[in-house]
Amino acid sequence: MKVVETARLRLREFAGTDVDAIYEIQGDRQHMRFTFSAASREDCENWLRRYARTRGVNGFAPWTIVHRADNRIIGWGGLSIDPLAPEWGPEVAYFIHRACEGQGFATEIVCASLRCGFGELRLRAIGAFAMPQNLASARVLEKCGFRFVRYEPALERNHYEIGLDDWRGQQAVP
């Protein structure tokens, strides 16, 4: 996938030079308490590269998220198929730097992911997962049209999903 730009973000392929900036986020265990927290820079790099390799198989992988105003990396996310659990299919995931929380960046990332997933890749459905206590992510997903499917005990997460027809219907609303 090409570079995608939103109102405030540039979403681009992961590059090896991104590791330190992303580890600054992923290494913050308190901030990352609702998702994967890297125990070391090496763990972070391995995790990022594992996802990046899926681009060749799936045609998409999460982006490095760059704030356009200052060209600073503020997160990682987008469409993916978890390389360790591909049976869940296409999903959207993201994390944002602590200093950028609550500013609508997650919503921009999820909306861009849906446009790419449904508009360009012609996916039929896209899932997402959030811990029940992660109310901010649940709000983002619901705002973007995802519906709660069920709690997944094996993942200890709520499962959300949006289908192509539901997304198309949202696009028609003024």
MDTraj code that builds the backbone (N, CA, C; nanometers):
import mdtraj as md
import numpy as np

residues = "MET LYS VAL VAL GLU THR ALA ARG LEU ARG LEU ARG GLU PHE ALA GLY THR ASP VAL ASP ALA ILE TYR GLU ILE GLN GLY ASP ARG GLN HIS MET ARG PHE THR PHE SER ALA ALA SER ARG GLU ASP CYS GLU ASN TRP LEU ARG ARG TYR ALA ARG THR ARG GLY VAL ASN GLY PHE ALA PRO TRP THR ILE VAL HIS ARG ALA ASP ASN ARG ILE ILE GLY TRP GLY GLY LEU SER ILE ASP PRO LEU ALA PRO GLU TRP GLY PRO GLU VAL ALA TYR PHE ILE HIS ARG ALA CYS GLU GLY GLN GLY PHE ALA THR GLU ILE VAL CYS ALA SER LEU ARG CYS GLY PHE GLY GLU LEU ARG LEU ARG ALA ILE GLY ALA PHE ALA MET PRO GLN ASN LEU ALA SER ALA ARG VAL LEU GLU LYS CYS GLY PHE ARG PHE VAL ARG TYR GLU PRO ALA LEU GLU ARG ASN HIS TYR GLU ILE GLY LEU ASP ASP TRP ARG GLY GLN GLN ALA VAL PRO".split()
xyz = np.array([
    [0.0841, -0.1180, 0.0000],
    [0.0000, 0.0000, 0.0000],
    [0.0884, 0.1240, 0.0000],
    [0.0412, 0.2237, -0.0637],
    [0.1138, 0.3494, -0.0718],
    [0.1075, 0.4243, 0.0617],
    [0.1755, 0.5364, 0.0665],
    [0.1652, 0.6247, 0.1821],
    [0.0242, 0.6832, 0.1822],
    [-0.0366, 0.6865, 0.2983],
    [-0.1709, 0.7414, 0.3135],
    [-0.1593, 0.8650, 0.4010],
    [-0.2253, 0.9722, 0.3592],
    [-0.2250, 1.0925, 0.4409],
    [-0.3663, 1.1236, 0.4862],
    [-0.3778, 1.1597, 0.6125],
    [-0.5038, 1.2057, 0.6680],
    [-0.4871, 1.3553, 0.6948],
    [-0.5829, 1.4146, 0.7593],
    [-0.5745, 1.5581, 0.7880],
    [-0.4457, 1.5940, 0.8616],
    [-0.4034, 1.5082, 0.9543],
    [-0.2869, 1.5424, 1.0371],
    [-0.1755, 1.4394, 1.0354],
    [-0.1982, 1.3264, 0.9701],
    [-0.1040, 1.2155, 0.9796],
    [-0.0543, 1.1688, 0.8436],
    [0.0651, 1.1146, 0.8441],
    [0.1201, 1.0414, 0.7305],
    [0.1363, 0.8974, 0.7794],
    [0.0740, 0.8063, 0.7087],
    [0.0775, 0.6647, 0.7435],
    [0.1628, 0.5961, 0.6378],
    [0.2763, 0.5427, 0.6804],
    [0.3705, 0.4855, 0.5844],
    [0.4198, 0.3502, 0.6329],
    [0.4822, 0.2763, 0.5414],
    [0.5369, 0.1467, 0.5778],
    [0.6405, 0.1612, 0.6888],
    [0.6465, 0.0605, 0.7719],
    [0.7480, 0.0534, 0.8768],
    [0.8865, 0.0462, 0.8125],
    [0.9822, 0.1162, 0.8715],
    [1.1232, 0.1094, 0.8311],
    [1.2062, 0.0775, 0.9550],
    [1.3166, 0.0103, 0.9357],
    [1.4028, -0.0261, 1.0475],
    [1.4451, 0.0921, 1.1332],
    [1.4553, 0.2082, 1.0732],
    [1.4942, 0.3286, 1.1465],
    [1.3838, 0.3783, 1.2410],
    [1.2657, 0.3182, 1.2344],
    [1.1533, 0.3574, 1.3198],
    [1.1569, 0.2924, 1.4582],
    [1.2393, 0.1921, 1.4753],
    [1.2338, 0.1100, 1.5969],
    [1.2494, 0.1922, 1.7244],
    [1.3486, 0.2789, 1.7312],
    [1.3709, 0.3524, 1.8554],
    [1.2501, 0.4376, 1.8939],
    [1.1932, 0.5076, 1.7973],
    [1.0766, 0.5922, 1.8266],
    [0.9556, 0.5082, 1.8676],
    [0.9382, 0.3943, 1.8037],
    [0.8238, 0.3097, 1.8389],
    [0.8482, 0.2405, 1.9730],
    [0.9730, 0.2014, 1.9983],
    [1.0022, 0.1403, 2.1280],
    [0.9803, 0.2386, 2.2431],
    [1.0022, 0.3661, 2.2180],
    [0.9740, 0.4662, 2.3213],
    [0.8276, 0.4545, 2.3663],
    [0.7399, 0.4215, 2.2749],
    [0.5978, 0.4049, 2.3066],
    [0.5731, 0.2657, 2.3629],
    [0.6176, 0.1629, 2.2899],
    [0.5896, 0.0249, 2.3291],
    [0.6605, -0.0171, 2.4570],
    [0.7672, 0.0478, 2.4901],
    [0.8391, 0.0142, 2.6126],
    [0.7776, 0.0752, 2.7373],
    [0.6809, 0.1621, 2.7215],
    [0.6109, 0.2262, 2.8337],
    [0.4995, 0.1321, 2.8797],
    [0.5321, 0.0456, 2.9735],
    [0.4387, -0.0616, 3.0135],
    [0.3071, -0.0096, 3.0689],
    [0.3113, 0.0979, 3.1435],
    [0.1873, 0.1532, 3.1974],
    [0.0980, 0.2034, 3.0845],
    [0.1570, 0.2761, 2.9916],
    [0.0803, 0.3294, 2.8791],
    [0.0268, 0.2171, 2.7893],
    [0.1026, 0.1119, 2.7717],
    [0.0662, 0.0019, 2.6824],
    [-0.0048, -0.1121, 2.7561],
    [-0.0603, -0.0847, 2.8718],
    [-0.1198, -0.1889, 2.9550],
    [-0.2349, -0.2634, 2.8882],
    [-0.2947, -0.2058, 2.7845],
    [-0.4074, -0.2703, 2.7183],
    [-0.3673, -0.3482, 2.5932],
    [-0.2396, -0.3505, 2.5621],
    [-0.1945, -0.4186, 2.4409],
    [-0.0519, -0.4697, 2.4614],
    [0.0159, -0.5065, 2.3545],
    [0.1516, -0.5594, 2.3631],
    [0.2477, -0.4520, 2.4119],
    [0.3227, -0.4850, 2.5135],
    [0.4277, -0.3977, 2.5639],
    [0.5591, -0.4711, 2.5465],
    [0.6520, -0.4097, 2.4770],
    [0.7805, -0.4729, 2.4499],
    [0.8696, -0.4676, 2.5730],
    [0.9239, -0.5823, 2.6098],
    [1.0118, -0.5903, 2.7258],
    [1.1499, -0.5313, 2.6972],
    [1.1866, -0.5248, 2.5689],
    [1.3173, -0.4705, 2.5312],
    [1.3072, -0.4128, 2.3898],
    [1.4080, -0.3367, 2.3533],
    [1.4116, -0.2831, 2.2172],
    [1.4134, -0.3975, 2.1170],
    [1.4884, -0.5033, 2.1471],
    [1.4967, -0.6195, 2.0579],
    [1.3595, -0.6851, 2.0409],
    [1.2853, -0.7017, 2.1509],
    [1.1507, -0.7589, 2.1409],
    [1.0611, -0.6716, 2.0538],
    [1.0724, -0.5410, 2.0719],
    [0.9944, -0.4468, 1.9926],
    [1.0286, -0.4617, 1.8443],
    [1.1564, -0.4630, 1.8130],
    [1.1983, -0.4748, 1.6731],
    [1.1505, -0.6063, 1.6118],
    [1.1644, -0.7153, 1.6844],
    [1.1187, -0.8452, 1.6329],
    [0.9691, -0.8442, 1.6063],
    [0.8931, -0.7867, 1.6987],
    [0.7479, -0.7792, 1.6852],
    [0.7095, -0.6956, 1.5632],
    [0.7719, -0.5791, 1.5476],
    [0.7440, -0.4904, 1.4337],
    [0.7803, -0.5571, 1.3013],
    [0.8952, -0.6211, 1.2962],
    [0.9388, -0.6858, 1.1714],
    [0.8494, -0.8052, 1.1361],
    [0.8015, -0.8769, 1.2368],
    [0.7099, -0.9894, 1.2114],
    [0.5840, -0.9380, 1.1412],
    [0.5293, -0.8274, 1.1881],
    [0.4120, -0.7685, 1.1234],
    [0.4472, -0.7143, 0.9851],
    [0.5613, -0.6469, 0.9724],
    [0.5999, -0.5875, 0.8435],
    [0.6127, -0.6948, 0.7356],
    [0.6612, -0.8127, 0.7711],
    [0.6765, -0.9213, 0.6728],
    [0.5423, -0.9670, 0.6170],
    [0.4346, -0.9443, 0.6888],
    [0.3035, -0.9893, 0.6403],
    [0.2550, -0.9074, 0.5208],
    [0.3149, -0.7915, 0.4969],
    [0.2760, -0.7090, 0.3824],
    [0.2898, -0.7873, 0.2516],
    [0.3962, -0.8649, 0.2387],
    [0.4188, -0.9427, 0.1174],
    [0.3167, -1.0532, 0.0979],
    [0.2613, -1.1037, 0.2058],
    [0.1617, -1.2110, 0.2002],
    [0.0210, -1.1554, 0.1844],
    [-0.0124, -1.0542, 0.2644],
    [-0.1495, -1.0039, 0.2711],
    [-0.1760, -0.8827, 0.1814],
    [-0.0699, -0.8139, 0.1413],
    [-0.0876, -0.6908, 0.0656],
    [-0.1069, -0.5689, 0.1549],
    [-0.0993, -0.5883, 0.2846],
    [-0.1115, -0.4782, 0.3811],
    [-0.0457, -0.5200, 0.5116],
    [-0.0073, -0.4204, 0.5874],
    [0.0505, -0.4389, 0.7204],
    [0.0385, -0.3045, 0.7908],
    [0.0488, -0.3028, 0.9217],
    [0.0368, -0.1750, 0.9931],
    [0.1396, -0.0722, 0.9472],
    [0.1013, 0.0511, 0.9653],
    [0.1852, 0.1636, 0.9267],
    [0.2603, 0.2199, 1.0472],
    [0.3691, 0.2892, 1.0184],
    [0.4294, 0.3800, 1.1138],
    [0.3490, 0.5090, 1.1000],
    [0.3095, 0.5666, 1.2130],
    [0.2234, 0.6844, 1.2137],
    [0.3094, 0.8073, 1.2417],
    [0.3094, 0.8996, 1.1460],
    [0.3927, 1.0191, 1.1544],
    [0.3018, 1.1420, 1.1605],
    [0.3279, 1.2272, 1.2579],
    [0.2543, 1.3536, 1.2685],
    [0.3100, 1.4473, 1.1607],
    [0.2241, 1.4903, 1.0700],
    [0.2694, 1.5690, 0.9549],
    [0.3254, 1.7050, 0.9953],
    [0.2730, 1.7661, 1.0983],
    [0.3153, 1.9015, 1.1362],
    [0.4628, 1.9083, 1.1736],
    [0.5138, 1.8034, 1.2385],
    [0.6542, 1.8082, 1.2806],
    [0.7344, 1.6853, 1.2378],
    [0.6746, 1.6015, 1.1529],
    [0.7417, 1.4828, 1.0988],
    [0.7913, 1.3875, 1.2080],
    [0.7180, 1.3815, 1.3188],
    [0.7559, 1.2988, 1.4337],
    [0.6714, 1.1715, 1.4360],
    [0.7347, 1.0577, 1.4640],
    [0.6629, 0.9309, 1.4785],
    [0.5848, 0.9358, 1.6091],
    [0.4530, 0.9137, 1.5986],
    [0.3681, 0.9171, 1.7189],
    [0.2942, 0.7857, 1.7426],
    [0.3202, 0.6845, 1.6595],
    [0.2521, 0.5581, 1.6826],
    [0.2717, 0.4582, 1.5708],
    [0.1895, 0.3561, 1.5770],
    [0.1960, 0.2438, 1.4842],
    [0.0564, 0.1855, 1.4767],
    [0.0150, 0.1425, 1.3588],
    [-0.1149, 0.0778, 1.3502],
    [-0.1708, 0.0741, 1.2101],
    [-0.2926, 0.0236, 1.2021],
    [-0.3616, 0.0094, 1.0752],
    [-0.4116, -0.1315, 1.0577],
    [-0.4262, -0.1719, 0.9336],
    [-0.4762, -0.3057, 0.9011],
    [-0.3666, -0.4093, 0.9165],
    [-0.4062, -0.5252, 0.9654],
    [-0.3116, -0.6353, 0.9746],
    [-0.3881, -0.7660, 0.9833],
    [-0.3135, -0.8713, 0.9649],
    [-0.3571, -1.0051, 1.0038],
    [-0.2484, -1.0513, 1.0991],
    [-0.2869, -1.0772, 1.2228],
    [-0.1888, -1.1131, 1.3253],
    [-0.1077, -1.2335, 1.2772],
    [0.0250, -1.2187, 1.2648],
    [0.1057, -1.3297, 1.2154],
    [0.1052, -1.4511, 1.3074],
    [0.0708, -1.4324, 1.4340],
    [0.0653, -1.5447, 1.5275],
    [-0.0760, -1.6000, 1.5447],
    [-0.1752, -1.5321, 1.4877],
    [-0.3146, -1.5776, 1.4976],
    [-0.3919, -1.5376, 1.3716],
    [-0.3495, -1.5877, 1.2553],
    [-0.4122, -1.5457, 1.1297],
    [-0.5590, -1.5860, 1.1178],
    [-0.6023, -1.6791, 1.1997],
    [-0.7420, -1.7249, 1.1923],
    [-0.8424, -1.6148, 1.2249],
    [-0.7991, -1.5067, 1.2880],
    [-0.8900, -1.3962, 1.3193],
    [-0.9150, -1.3069, 1.1986],
    [-0.8357, -1.3208, 1.0941],
    [-0.8571, -1.2440, 0.9724],
    [-0.8134, -1.0996, 0.9847],
    [-0.8527, -1.0175, 0.8880],
    [-0.8112, -0.8769, 0.8883],
    [-0.8651, -0.8032, 1.0108],
    [-0.7793, -0.7249, 1.0705],
    [-0.8204, -0.6457, 1.1857],
    [-0.7466, -0.5131, 1.1840],
    [-0.7997, -0.4207, 1.2609],
    [-0.7345, -0.2919, 1.2770],
    [-0.6836, -0.2841, 1.4209],
    [-0.5627, -0.2337, 1.4345],
    [-0.5012, -0.2175, 1.5660],
    [-0.4166, -0.0911, 1.5617],
    [-0.3867, -0.0360, 1.6778],
    [-0.3100, 0.0880, 1.6814],
    [-0.2619, 0.1149, 1.8220],
    [-0.1562, 0.1951, 1.8308],
    [-0.1178, 0.2576, 1.9573],
    [-0.0533, 0.3914, 1.9262],
    [-0.0755, 0.4841, 2.0165],
    [-0.0349, 0.6232, 1.9999],
    [0.0509, 0.6645, 2.1192],
    [0.1474, 0.7500, 2.0952],
    [0.2325, 0.8026, 2.2015],
    [0.1473, 0.8659, 2.3114],
    [0.1884, 0.8471, 2.4334],
    [0.1166, 0.8996, 2.5503],
    [0.0860, 1.0498, 2.5365],
    [0.1789, 1.1260, 2.4833],
    [0.1606, 1.2710, 2.4710],
    [0.0543, 1.3087, 2.3670],
    [0.0116, 1.2122, 2.2875],
    [-0.0839, 1.2396, 2.1788],
    [-0.2215, 1.1789, 2.2041],
    [-0.2427, 1.1225, 2.3219],
    [-0.3726, 1.0632, 2.3543],
    [-0.4830, 1.1680, 2.3558],
    [-0.6029, 1.1240, 2.3230],
    [-0.7203, 1.2091, 2.3364],
    [-0.7296, 1.3217, 2.2348],
    [-0.6538, 1.3124, 2.1271],
    [-0.6545, 1.4187, 2.0261],
    [-0.7177, 1.3740, 1.8943],
    [-0.7782, 1.2555, 1.8923],
    [-0.8468, 1.2079, 1.7726],
    [-0.7602, 1.1347, 1.6720],
    [-0.6333, 1.1115, 1.7051],
    [-0.5461, 1.0429, 1.6104],
    [-0.5890, 0.8980, 1.5875],
    [-0.6331, 0.8286, 1.6911],
    [-0.6776, 0.6901, 1.6755],
    [-0.7951, 0.6831, 1.5784],
    [-0.8868, 0.7768, 1.5890],
    [-1.0013, 0.7796, 1.4976],
    [-0.9539, 0.8006, 1.3543],
    [-0.8577, 0.8897, 1.3327],
    [-0.8044, 0.9111, 1.1979],
    [-0.7428, 0.7832, 1.1423],
    [-0.6695, 0.7112, 1.2269],
    [-0.6031, 0.5874, 1.1839],
    [-0.7065, 0.4814, 1.1491],
    [-0.8062, 0.4640, 1.2343],
    [-0.9090, 0.3624, 1.2085],
    [-0.9868, 0.3974, 1.0819],
    [-1.0261, 0.5225, 1.0654],
    [-1.0997, 0.5626, 0.9444],
    [-1.0156, 0.5400, 0.8187],
    [-0.8879, 0.5743, 0.8223],
    [-0.7996, 0.5517, 0.7073],
    [-0.7862, 0.4021, 0.6795],
    [-0.7797, 0.3221, 0.7849],
    [-0.7697, 0.1773, 0.7687],
    [-0.8936, 0.1217, 0.7008],
    [-1.0111, 0.1709, 0.7402],
    [-1.1358, 0.1242, 0.6797],
    [-1.1435, 0.1658, 0.5331],
    [-1.1038, 0.2890, 0.5021],
    [-1.1044, 0.3338, 0.3615],
    [-1.0136, 0.2446, 0.2767],
    [-0.8964, 0.2131, 0.3273],
    [-0.8042, 0.1262, 0.2527],
    [-0.8568, -0.0163, 0.2453],
    [-0.9021, -0.0668, 0.3582],
    [-0.9477, -0.2058, 0.3638],
    [-1.0693, -0.2327, 0.2777],
    [-1.1665, -0.1438, 0.2844],
    [-1.2880, -0.1638, 0.2069],
    [-1.2789, -0.1021, 0.0683],
    [-1.2231, 0.0171, 0.0586],
    [-1.2191, 0.0880, -0.0689],
    [-1.1160, 0.0361, -0.1661],
    [-0.9971, 0.0048, -0.1178],
    [-0.8891, -0.0378, -0.2068],
    [-0.8688, -0.1891, -0.2085],
    [-0.8721, -0.2505, -0.0913],
    [-0.8429, -0.3934, -0.0820],
    [-0.9659, -0.4819, -0.0998],
    [-1.0831, -0.4213, -0.0943],
    [-1.2103, -0.4930, -0.1128],
    [-1.2319, -0.6040, -0.0111],
    [-1.1897, -0.5785, 0.1124],
    [-1.2153, -0.6746, 0.2200],
    [-1.3647, -0.6791, 0.2472],
    [-1.4154, -0.7900, 0.2948],
    [-1.5576, -0.8060, 0.3248],
    [-1.5912, -0.7639, 0.4677],
    [-1.4950, -0.7813, 0.5582],
    [-1.5159, -0.7454, 0.6989],
    [-1.3801, -0.7177, 0.7619],
    [-1.3816, -0.6333, 0.8651],
    [-1.2605, -0.6001, 0.9399],
    [-1.2952, -0.6095, 1.0877],
    [-1.2114, -0.6762, 1.1630],
    [-1.2318, -0.6919, 1.3060],
    [-1.1407, -0.6002, 1.3855],
    [-1.1620, -0.6008, 1.5152],
    [-1.0770, -0.5276, 1.6092],
    [-1.0971, -0.5912, 1.7463],
    [-0.9981, -0.5754, 1.8311],
    [-1.0044, -0.6321, 1.9656],
    [-0.9614, -0.5266, 2.0661],
    [-1.0303, -0.5218, 2.1782],
    [-0.9946, -0.4277, 2.2847],
    [-1.0284, -0.4905, 2.4188],
    [-0.9406, -0.4728, 2.5142],
    [-0.9707, -0.5188, 2.6497],
    [-1.0955, -0.4461, 2.6996],
    [-1.1801, -0.5139, 2.7755],
    [-1.3033, -0.4494, 2.8229],
    [-1.2786, -0.3189, 2.8987],
    [-1.1683, -0.3093, 2.9702],
    [-1.1399, -0.1883, 3.0464],
    [-1.0810, -0.0751, 2.9617],
    [-1.0532, -0.1021, 2.8347],
    [-0.9990, 0.0000, 2.7447],
    [-1.1156, 0.0760, 2.6805],
    [-1.1783, 0.1599, 2.7599],
    [-1.2977, 0.2315, 2.7162],
    [-1.2687, 0.3296, 2.6034],
    [-1.1504, 0.3880, 2.6018],
    [-1.1161, 0.4833, 2.4955],
    [-1.1134, 0.4140, 2.3594],
    [-1.0533, 0.2957, 2.3523],
    [-1.0508, 0.2237, 2.2244],
    [-1.1901, 0.1780, 2.1842],
    [-1.2689, 0.1339, 2.2801],
    [-1.4068, 0.0936, 2.2482],
    [-1.4827, 0.2112, 2.1867],
    [-1.4653, 0.3302, 2.2423],
    [-1.5327, 0.4491, 2.1877],
    [-1.4859, 0.4790, 2.0456],
    [-1.3560, 0.4687, 2.0211],
    [-1.3034, 0.4925, 1.8862],
    [-1.3657, 0.3939, 1.7881],
    [-1.3651, 0.2667, 1.8234],
    [-1.4183, 0.1644, 1.7332],
    [-1.5664, 0.1866, 1.7053],
    [-1.6423, 0.2135, 1.8086],
    [-1.7859, 0.2356, 1.7899],
    [-1.8126, 0.3615, 1.7082],
    [-1.7354, 0.4663, 1.7306],
    [-1.7499, 0.5905, 1.6532],
    [-1.7240, 0.5648, 1.5047],
    [-1.6350, 0.4708, 1.4761],
    [-1.6005, 0.4396, 1.3374],
    [-1.6924, 0.3347, 1.2759],
    [-1.7940, 0.2899, 1.3505],
    [-1.8935, 0.1986, 1.2951],
    [-1.8799, 0.0534, 1.3338],
    [-1.7805, 0.0183, 1.4126],
    [-1.7667, -0.1203, 1.4572],
    [-1.8786, -0.1535, 1.5539],
    [-1.9185, -0.2785, 1.5530],
    [-2.0177, -0.3256, 1.6499],
    [-1.9527, -0.4336, 1.7358],
    [-1.9942, -0.4370, 1.8604],
    [-1.9476, -0.5393, 1.9533],
    [-2.0005, -0.6745, 1.9071],
    [-1.9144, -0.7746, 1.8982],
    [-1.9544, -0.9097, 1.8581],
    [-1.9689, -0.9981, 1.9815],
    [-1.8634, -1.0066, 2.0614],
    [-1.8646, -1.0908, 2.1819],
    [-1.7314, -1.0731, 2.2552],
    [-1.7320, -1.1165, 2.3772],
    [-1.6078, -1.1247, 2.4546],
    [-1.5373, -1.2533, 2.4136],
    [-1.4078, -1.2446, 2.3858],
    [-1.3275, -1.3610, 2.3469],
    [-1.2403, -1.4025, 2.4650],
    [-1.2843, -1.5052, 2.5418],
    [-1.2084, -1.5453, 2.6609],
    [-1.0630, -1.5828, 2.6314],
    [-1.0378, -1.6469, 2.5177],
    [-0.9011, -1.6891, 2.4852],
    [-0.8076, -1.5689, 2.4694],
    [-0.8630, -1.4551, 2.4282],
    [-0.7828, -1.3341, 2.4085],
    [-0.7963, -1.2355, 2.5237],
    [-0.8955, -1.2587, 2.6095],
    [-0.9302, -1.1659, 2.7173],
    [-0.9597, -1.0274, 2.6609],
    [-1.0324, -1.0270, 2.5484],
    [-1.0643, -0.9026, 2.4799],
    [-1.2060, -0.9077, 2.4226],
    [-1.2621, -0.7889, 2.4069],
    [-1.3880, -0.7767, 2.3347],
    [-1.3565, -0.7773, 2.1859],
    [-1.4404, -0.8459, 2.1120],
    [-1.4244, -0.8575, 1.9668],
    [-1.5261, -0.7643, 1.9012],
    [-1.4783, -0.6809, 1.8103],
    [-1.5620, -0.5879, 1.7351],
    [-1.5470, -0.6198, 1.5873],
    [-1.6460, -0.5794, 1.5085],
    [-1.6383, -0.6030, 1.3652],
    [-1.7220, -0.5009, 1.2897],
    [-1.6791, -0.4717, 1.1683],
    [-1.7570, -0.3911, 1.0752],
    [-1.7489, -0.4595, 0.9392],
    [-1.8634, -0.4696, 0.8725],
    [-1.8693, -0.5299, 0.7401],
    [-1.8702, -0.4232, 0.6325],
    [-1.8396, -0.4648, 0.5128],
    [-1.8350, -0.3746, 0.3990],
    [-1.9679, -0.3011, 0.3803],
    [-2.0800, -0.3718, 0.3871],
    [-2.2096, -0.3072, 0.3657],
    [-2.2392, -0.2019, 0.4725],
    [-2.2047, -0.2322, 0.5978],
    [-2.2254, -0.1340, 0.7049],
    [-2.1382, -0.0111, 0.6817],
    [-2.0150, -0.0324, 0.6402],
    [-1.9243, 0.0794, 0.6137],
    [-1.9764, 0.1634, 0.4974],
    [-2.0199, 0.0966, 0.3907],
    [-2.0761, 0.1711, 0.2763],
    [-2.1954, 0.2544, 0.3191],
    [-2.2809, 0.1977, 0.4044],
    [-2.3977, 0.2706, 0.4529],
    [-2.3596, 0.3958, 0.5303],
    [-2.2531, 0.3869, 0.6071],
    [-2.2037, 0.5040, 0.6814],
    [-2.1537, 0.6116, 0.5882],
    [-2.0914, 0.5715, 0.4780],
    [-2.0348, 0.6688, 0.3852],
    [-2.1445, 0.7476, 0.3150],
    [-2.2642, 0.6893, 0.3062],
    [-2.3755, 0.7564, 0.2387],
    [-2.4451, 0.8587, 0.3288],
    [-2.4193, 0.8503, 0.4603],
    [-2.4830, 0.9437, 0.5534],
    [-2.4120, 1.0785, 0.5452],
    [-2.4878, 1.1884, 0.5255],
    [-2.4239, 1.3201, 0.5118],
    [-2.3596, 1.3656, 0.6418],
])
top = md.Topology()
chain = top.add_chain()
for i, resn in enumerate(residues, 1):
    res = top.add_residue(resn, chain, resSeq=i)
    for name in ("N", "CA", "C"):
        top.add_atom(name, md.element.get_by_symbol(name[0]), res)
traj = md.Trajectory(xyz[None], top)
